[in-house]
Every structure is written in structure tokens, then in C-alpha cells.
Amino acid sequence: MVTLANSITLARISGIPFFILALLYWSRSSAIIIFAILAISDMFDGWIARRRNEKSHAGAVLDPLADKLLVGAALIFLIGQGVEHWMAFVIIAREFAVTGARVLSDKIVSASWMGKAKTVSQVIAILFVLTELPFAYHLLVFSVILTVISGLDYIIKAAREVEL
């Protein structure tokens, strides 16, 4: 069943190529606007799913995937423009590790407050990089640290659930 929340998530995924096109070929301001709209839509799909009681397995899988694709694309295409290689690698590697833990787990584990804080910190840091605001580098470092800590937290919790 297609829900409004899942439709918003799918629209977010579909919007990522437009963000990349804007970043590469259009204006930086259009890339900022598209990234901000896509990031903000993440709040709305979850809120709508809870409000309308539309929580689904598809949504539980697609929503974090959409976040990972958006953040990963931004990090990769911003390397050398405020994002260092190691930052992109650490954040993307964490996402692969957590996704692997999710695959091994028999149940979908909801995002913790730490995972949500990690995503918010990544989005804010990327917006600072895109807008070339001061402290963008420091926000990225903070985001990387929070990303690693939240990843370890998730993997430890998932390991308790899985028998290898």
C-alpha cells in the first residue's frame, strides 16, 4: 500500500539527482534550496506516518535509505569544497556498517535519539558547507564524531539481538 509518508520519502529519493545537478551545473543557491527542501521533508514523512498511523516496513527501510543517499551524495560531491575525503569515508562507512547490522537483525530497530541527532548534525554541517559559513569544518568534525558514536551504539544494540 502506498502511503502519503512513503510517497514523500520516495519524492526525497527522486529529488537527489536534482540536488546533484544543481550542485554541479546550476547555481549553488539552487543546490542549497533543493538540499534544504529534501532534508526538511524527512521530518514531515515521519510526522505524517505517526499522525496518520501509516507506519510500515517499507517506510522503516526507505526513510533511513533516503537519508543515507542524500547525505552521501552531498558529502561525495562536496569533497574538496569544504568536505575532506576522510570525513566522507567515515560517515559513509558508518552507514554501511549500520545497514549491515540492520540486515543481520530480524527486526527493524527504530532510530534512537542519537541517530536522529546524527542526521540533524550532518544536515546542518552540510548546509554550512554549502553556504560557506564559518565553522563549517568544525561542525563536520562534530558530525563525524557523533556519527561514529551513534554507529557504535546502534551496532552494540543490534549485536545483542543477533546470534551469529
C-alpha positions as CSV (number, residue, x, y, z in Angstrom):
1,M,0.0,0.0,0.0
2,V,1.3,3.4,-1.0
3,T,1.0,5.9,1.9
4,L,1.5,9.7,1.9
5,A,4.5,9.3,4.2
6,N,6.2,6.8,1.8
7,S,5.4,9.0,-1.2
8,I,7.2,11.9,0.5
9,T,10.2,9.6,1.1
10,L,10.2,8.4,-2.5
11,A,10.0,12.0,-3.7
12,R,13.0,12.8,-1.4
13,I,15.0,10.0,-3.1
14,S,13.9,11.2,-6.5
15,G,15.0,14.7,-5.7
16,I,18.6,13.7,-5.0
17,P,19.7,13.8,-8.7
18,F,18.3,17.3,-9.0
19,F,20.4,18.4,-6.0
20,I,23.5,16.9,-7.7
21,L,22.7,18.6,-11.0
22,A,22.2,21.9,-9.1
23,L,25.5,21.5,-7.3
24,L,27.4,20.6,-10.5
25,Y,25.8,22.6,-13.2
26,W,23.3,25.1,-11.8
27,S,23.7,27.6,-9.1
28,R,24.9,27.0,-5.6
29,S,21.8,28.7,-4.2
30,S,19.6,26.3,-6.1
31,A,21.6,23.4,-4.6
32,I,21.1,24.8,-1.1
33,I,17.4,25.2,-1.6
34,I,16.9,21.7,-3.0
35,F,19.1,20.2,-0.3
36,A,17.1,22.1,2.4
37,I,13.7,21.0,1.0
38,L,14.8,17.4,0.8
39,A,16.2,17.4,4.3
40,I,13.1,19.1,5.8
41,S,10.9,16.6,4.0
42,D,12.5,13.9,6.2
43,M,10.8,15.5,9.3
44,F,7.4,15.6,7.6
45,D,7.3,12.0,6.4
46,G,7.9,10.6,9.9
47,W,5.4,13.0,11.4
48,I,2.8,12.2,8.9
49,A,3.4,8.4,9.3
50,R,2.9,8.7,13.1
51,R,0.0,11.1,12.9
52,R,-1.9,9.1,10.3
53,N,-0.8,5.7,11.8
54,E,0.8,4.9,8.5
55,K,4.0,3.2,9.9
56,S,5.1,0.5,7.5
57,H,8.0,-1.9,6.9
58,A,8.6,-0.1,3.6
59,G,8.8,3.3,5.4
60,A,11.1,1.9,8.0
61,V,13.5,0.8,5.3
62,L,13.1,3.6,2.8
63,D,13.3,6.6,5.2
64,P,16.8,5.8,6.5
65,L,17.9,4.9,3.0
66,A,16.7,8.3,1.7
67,D,18.7,10.0,4.5
68,K,21.9,8.0,3.6
69,L,21.6,8.7,-0.1
70,L,21.1,12.4,0.4
71,V,23.9,12.8,2.9
72,G,26.2,10.5,1.0
73,A,25.6,12.3,-2.3
74,A,26.3,15.7,-0.6
75,L,29.4,14.5,1.0
76,I,30.8,12.9,-2.1
77,F,30.1,15.9,-4.4
78,L,31.4,18.4,-1.8
79,I,34.8,16.7,-1.3
80,G,37.4,19.4,-1.9
81,Q,34.8,22.1,-1.3
82,G,34.8,22.0,2.5
83,V,34.4,18.3,3.0
84,E,37.6,16.2,3.3
85,H,37.9,12.7,2.0
86,W,38.3,11.1,5.4
87,M,35.1,12.8,6.6
88,A,33.0,11.4,3.7
89,F,34.6,8.0,4.2
90,V,33.9,7.7,7.9
91,I,30.3,8.8,7.6
92,I,29.6,6.6,4.6
93,A,31.4,3.6,6.1
94,R,29.3,4.0,9.3
95,E,26.1,3.9,7.2
96,F,27.2,0.7,5.5
97,A,28.1,-0.8,8.9
98,V,24.7,0.1,10.4
99,T,22.9,-1.1,7.3
100,G,24.7,-4.4,7.6
101,A,23.7,-4.7,11.2
102,R,20.1,-4.0,10.2
103,V,20.2,-6.7,7.6
104,L,21.5,-9.2,10.1
105,S,18.8,-8.3,12.6
106,D,15.5,-9.9,12.3
107,K,13.6,-6.8,13.4
108,I,13.6,-3.2,12.4
109,V,15.2,-1.1,15.1
110,S,13.8,2.4,15.3
111,A,16.2,5.3,15.1
112,S,17.4,6.4,18.6
113,W,17.6,10.0,19.7
114,M,21.4,9.7,19.0
115,G,20.7,8.5,15.4
116,K,18.3,11.4,14.8
117,A,20.8,13.9,16.3
118,K,23.5,12.4,14.0
119,T,21.3,13.1,10.9
120,V,20.4,16.6,12.1
121,S,24.1,17.4,12.7
122,Q,25.1,16.1,9.2
123,V,22.4,18.2,7.5
124,I,23.4,21.3,9.4
125,A,27.1,20.7,8.7
126,I,26.4,20.2,5.0
127,L,24.2,23.3,4.9
128,F,27.1,25.3,6.5
129,V,29.5,23.8,3.8
130,L,27.1,24.6,1.0
131,T,26.6,28.2,2.2
132,E,30.3,28.6,3.0
133,L,29.6,29.7,6.6
134,P,32.2,29.9,9.3
135,F,32.7,26.9,11.5
136,A,31.6,24.5,8.7
137,Y,34.7,22.4,9.2
138,H,34.1,22.3,13.0
139,L,30.5,21.3,12.5
140,L,31.6,18.5,10.1
141,V,34.1,17.2,12.7
142,F,31.4,17.2,15.4
143,S,29.1,15.4,13.0
144,V,31.7,12.8,12.2
145,I,32.3,12.2,16.0
146,L,28.5,11.9,16.6
147,T,28.2,9.6,13.5
148,V,30.8,7.2,14.9
149,I,29.4,7.2,18.4
150,S,25.8,6.7,17.2
151,G,27.0,3.9,14.9
152,L,28.8,2.1,17.7
153,D,25.7,2.5,19.9
154,Y,23.5,1.0,17.1
155,I,25.8,-1.9,16.4
156,I,26.1,-2.8,20.1
157,K,22.4,-2.8,20.4
158,A,21.9,-4.8,17.2
159,A,24.6,-7.3,18.3
160,R,22.6,-8.1,21.4
161,E,19.7,-9.1,19.1
162,V,21.6,-11.3,16.7
163,E,23.0,-14.7,17.1
164,L,25.9,-15.4,14.8
